[in-house]
Amino acid sequence: SWKISDRTTVTLEGEALKMSGTPDAGLPANPISFSLPITVSVGEPADRMRNQNLRAAYYLTHRLNDRWSVTNASSVLRADASRRQVYAPIGNLLQDGRTFARSVLDEDEASLSQFSRVDIVGKPVIAGQSHVILASIEGGRERYENGISILPIPTAR
């Protein structure tokens, strides 16, 4: 935050998140899963996930006098994620009694959110009573894209 004057303050915020790793969808919803060691994974060593979020915002507040202020605030959030993994969503056990039917999940997501608002806040005394009045207008837009494919892995016969 920066106090520009006795009546005006600007605050800037930023946040970044980046993570990647190996996803684990867990064991299938099948009774045999309860007899398996907790360390068993139905995925593959090449399974990967990635997530990155970036956010920025600012708040500019100006006090018109001791009872009235105006604030302008804006923010933007960008999120990107991808996941590629082998998993067993249905948990059907194949005829060999040892193998789960599995699929390959390939998913990409991207989103962009932008918002801005103006608030007018008043603290008048009306008929001897203190009140708070808020008038606000906000606008924004969001874009979300998702691409997903799920392909079954053929089993050996």
N, C-alpha and C positions, 0 to 999 in steps of 0.2 A: 504494500500500500504506500501511496505517496500523497502527503497532504500538500496540495498545490498552494492553498491559501487557507485562511481561517474558516472558509465556507465550502471549499471544494476539495474532494478526495477522489483519487483514482486508484483502483485495485486491479492488479493483473494476476491471473492464475493460469497455471499450466500443469498438465499431467501426462505422463507417458507410461504405457504398460507394454511390455514385450515379453512373451513367453513362448516357449516351444518345448516339445517333449514327445513322449510316446503315450498315446491314449490307451486306455484299458477299459473296454466296455463292460467288463465283468463276465461272469459265467452265465450261460443261458438259463432261462427259467425252466429247468428240467430237474426232476428229482435226483438224477445221478450227480448233478452239480454239488449237492450237499455232501457227497461222499468223497469229493476231490479235495486235495490240499489247497489251501487258500492261495498258494503261490502259482497255481496253474493259470495260464493265460491262453485264450483261444486266438490271440492276435499273432502277428508276425514281427520279427525283428525290424523290418523295414517300415512299420507303421509310424506315421508322423503327424503331429498337429502343430499349428502355429497360430498365434493370436497377437495382434498389435492394435492398441488403442491410443489415439492422441487427442487431447482435449485442451482447448484454450478458452479463456473467458476474461471479460473486463467489466468493471462496474465504475461508472462515473457518477458521483453524487454531488449536487450543489445545493446548499441551504440558501433559500431566497431570503429568509429571515428566521427568527426563533421558532416559528410555527409551521413553516412550509418548506418542503424540499422537493427536488426533482432528481430522479435517478434514471440513467440509461445503462442498460446491461445487454451484453451480447455474448453468445457462446457458440462454439463449433466443436463437434465430436466426429472423428473419423475412426472407423473400426474395420479391420480386415482380418479374416480368419480363413484357415484352410485345414482340412482333415482328410487324411487318406489312411484307411485302416481295414484290416480284415476282422470281421466280427461274426458272431453267431446270434442274430437277433431273435430267431424263432426257437432255436435250441432243439431242432429235430435231431434225434439220434439215428445215425445211419444203421444199416443192417448188420455191420460188423460189431455193433454194440460198444465201439470205442471212439467213433468219429462223429463230431457234430457237423451238420450242414452249415456252411459258412458263406458269407458274401463279402464283396469288396465295396466299401463305402468311399466315395470320392466327392468331397463337398467344398465349395468355396462360397464365402459370404463377404459382402462389402456394404458399408452403410456410411452415410454422411448426414449429419443433423446440424442445422443452423437455426438459431433463434435469437431474437432481439426484442427488447421491451423497453417501455418508458413508463415510469411510475411517478405520480404526483401524490405526495403525502402531506396532509394538513392536520394540525392538532389545535383546532379552535376551541374556545370556551363559549358554549351556547347556553344561555339561561343559567349561568353559574356552574354548568357541568362540563367537564373536559371530554372531548370526543376525538376520535381519529378517523379521518376520511382518506380513503385510498381510491385513486382513479388510475387505471392502468390499461395499456394497450400492448398487445404482444403479437408478433408475427414470426413465422418460421416455415421451414420446409425440411422434409426428410426424404432421403432416397435409400432404398434397400434393395440389394440384388442378392439372389441366392441361386446357386447352381448345384444340383445334387444328382448323383447317379448311384444306383445300387445294383451290382451285378453278382449273380450267384456264381460260386466257384464250382465247376463241374467236378463230380466225384469219380474216382476210378471204379470201374466195374469188373 
